[in-house]
Amino acid sequence: MHVILHVLGVDDVSGPWYAFWSGFGSDLSELAGLGIFVYMFWRKHNCHEPGCWRIGRFTAGQTVVCHRHR
């Protein structure tokens, strides 16, 4: 248990919350930024037909569509 607390940065350094935000907690913003980047990339490049999860490689007018909806 002590190893997990140490890896997360919650063991008693100069207070549990200081250690958390200086250690593992500081990575939460980076993970959120990565998630936003992946969402924006997926939203731009996936097929714009409702319910279709394929990557769009073709244009139909001004929208991006997959090979099935071309």
FIVO-426661 format. One line per field, with one value per atom (N, C-alpha, C): residue number from 1; residue in one letter; x, y, z. Coordinates in steps of 0.05 Angstrom, whole numbers. Example, Ala and Ser with C-alpha at 12.3 -4.5 7.8 and 13.67 -1.06 7.14 Angstrom:
2
seq	1|1|1|2|2|2 $
type	A|A|A|S|S|S $
X	264|246|264|257|273|258 $
Y	-114|-90|-66|-45|-21|1 $
Z	156|156|156|142|143|157 $
END
This chain:
70
seq	1|1|1|2|2|2|3|3|3|4|4|4|5|5|5|6|6|6|7|7|7|8|8|8|9|9|9|10|10|10|11|11|11|12|12|12|13|13|13|14|14|14|15|15|15|16|16|16|17|17|17|18|18|18|19|19|19|20|20|20|21|21|21|22|22|22|23|23|23|24|24|24|25|25|25|26|26|26|27|27|27|28|28|28|29|29|29|30|30|30|31|31|31|32|32|32|33|33|33|34|34|34|35|35|35|36|36|36|37|37|37|38|38|38|39|39|39|40|40|40|41|41|41|42|42|42|43|43|43|44|44|44|45|45|45|46|46|46|47|47|47|48|48|48|49|49|49|50|50|50|51|51|51|52|52|52|53|53|53|54|54|54|55|55|55|56|56|56|57|57|57|58|58|58|59|59|59|60|60|60|61|61|61|62|62|62|63|63|63|64|64|64|65|65|65|66|66|66|67|67|67|68|68|68|69|69|69|70|70|70 $
type	M|M|M|H|H|H|V|V|V|I|I|I|L|L|L|H|H|H|V|V|V|L|L|L|G|G|G|V|V|V|D|D|D|D|D|D|V|V|V|S|S|S|G|G|G|P|P|P|W|W|W|Y|Y|Y|A|A|A|F|F|F|W|W|W|S|S|S|G|G|G|F|F|F|G|G|G|S|S|S|D|D|D|L|L|L|S|S|S|E|E|E|L|L|L|A|A|A|G|G|G|L|L|L|G|G|G|I|I|I|F|F|F|V|V|V|Y|Y|Y|M|M|M|F|F|F|W|W|W|R|R|R|K|K|K|H|H|H|N|N|N|C|C|C|H|H|H|E|E|E|P|P|P|G|G|G|C|C|C|W|W|W|R|R|R|I|I|I|G|G|G|R|R|R|F|F|F|T|T|T|A|A|A|G|G|G|Q|Q|Q|T|T|T|V|V|V|V|V|V|C|C|C|H|H|H|R|R|R|H|H|H|R|R|R $
X	16|0|17|40|57|69|75|86|66|41|20|18|17|15|40|63|87|86|78|76|56|33|14|22|42|51|35|22|5|17|41|53|62|66|70|97|96|119|118|100|95|65|50|21|11|-10|-19|-28|-42|-52|-29|-10|13|28|32|47|31|4|-12|-11|-15|-15|12|33|60|69|56|63|43|26|7|-14|-23|-45|-38|-12|-4|-7|-8|-11|-40|-59|-87|-93|-81|-85|-74|-51|-40|-57|-69|-87|-112|-122|-146|-139|-116|-108|-105|-94|-91|-119|-137|-165|-179|-175|-187|-175|-149|-136|-147|-149|-159|-188|-205|-233|-234|-218|-220|-210|-189|-179|-200|-213|-233|-257|-265|-289|-285|-260|-255|-252|-242|-235|-254|-275|-293|-315|-329|-351|-374|-385|-405|-434|-437|-464|-471|-496|-504|-501|-488|-484|-461|-446|-423|-397|-381|-356|-331|-335|-312|-296|-271|-254|-263|-268|-276|-252|-251|-229|-238|-263|-274|-291|-294|-311|-336|-358|-384|-395|-390|-397|-376|-385|-365|-363|-373|-371|-352|-341|-323|-339|-336|-351|-332|-341|-325|-331|-319|-322|-351|-364|-391|-412|-408|-427|-418|-399|-389|-410 $
Y	-24|0|25|24|47|54|33|37|52|44|58|87|92|120|136|124|138|144|125|129|151|152|172|199|200|225|234|215|222|216|204|198|224|224|248|261|282|298|324|341|365|370|349|350|333|318|300|314|337|350|364|375|386|365|342|321|310|309|299|318|344|362|367|362|365|339|317|291|283|264|252|271|289|307|327|333|351|338|312|298|298|305|304|325|348|368|359|345|334|312|296|275|287|308|322|335|347|359|338|315|294|284|282|273|293|318|339|338|334|331|308|285|260|265|277|282|301|322|341|328|312|298|279|264|244|258|281|295|306|315|326|305|282|262|239|237|214|221|201|204|220|239|256|246|221|209|202|206|199|170|163|136|121|134|121|128|108|112|109|106|102|128|125|148|158|184|195|202|191|197|211|215|227|251|269|293|290|297|298|326|343|371|383|392|402|385|361|343|319|308|285|259|240|215|192|168|144|131|109|96|85|78|67|89|113|135|154|146|162|163 $
Z	0|0|0|15|16|-11|-27|-54|-71|-70|-86|-78|-52|-43|-52|-51|-60|-90|-106|-135|-142|-128|-133|-121|-104|-92|-68|-54|-32|-5|-5|21|34|60|76|69|53|46|62|55|71|70|69|68|45|49|28|2|4|-20|-35|-21|-35|-51|-38|-52|-76|-73|-95|-119|-114|-137|-148|-133|-143|-158|-153|-165|-186|-178|-197|-206|-189|-196|-219|-221|-243|-270|-272|-297|-307|-289|-297|-319|-318|-339|-366|-365|-389|-402|-385|-395|-406|-394|-404|-431|-434|-459|-481|-474|-494|-503|-483|-490|-508|-504|-521|-549|-551|-577|-593|-580|-593|-602|-585|-592|-616|-616|-638|-664|-663|-687|-697|-679|-687|-699|-687|-696|-724|-730|-756|-778|-771|-792|-794|-776|-779|-799|-808|-826|-813|-828|-817|-820|-829|-830|-801|-793|-766|-760|-738|-729|-742|-759|-773|-758|-751|-736|-754|-780|-797|-802|-809|-816|-844|-846|-872|-889|-913|-931|-956|-959|-984|-976|-995|-990|-1007|-995|-1009|-1004|-1023|-1018|-1000|-976|-956|-932|-932|-910|-916|-896|-899|-894|-913|-911|-916|-907|-911|-938|-944|-970|-973|-952|-954|-961|-951|-955|-978|-993|-1015|-1036 $
END
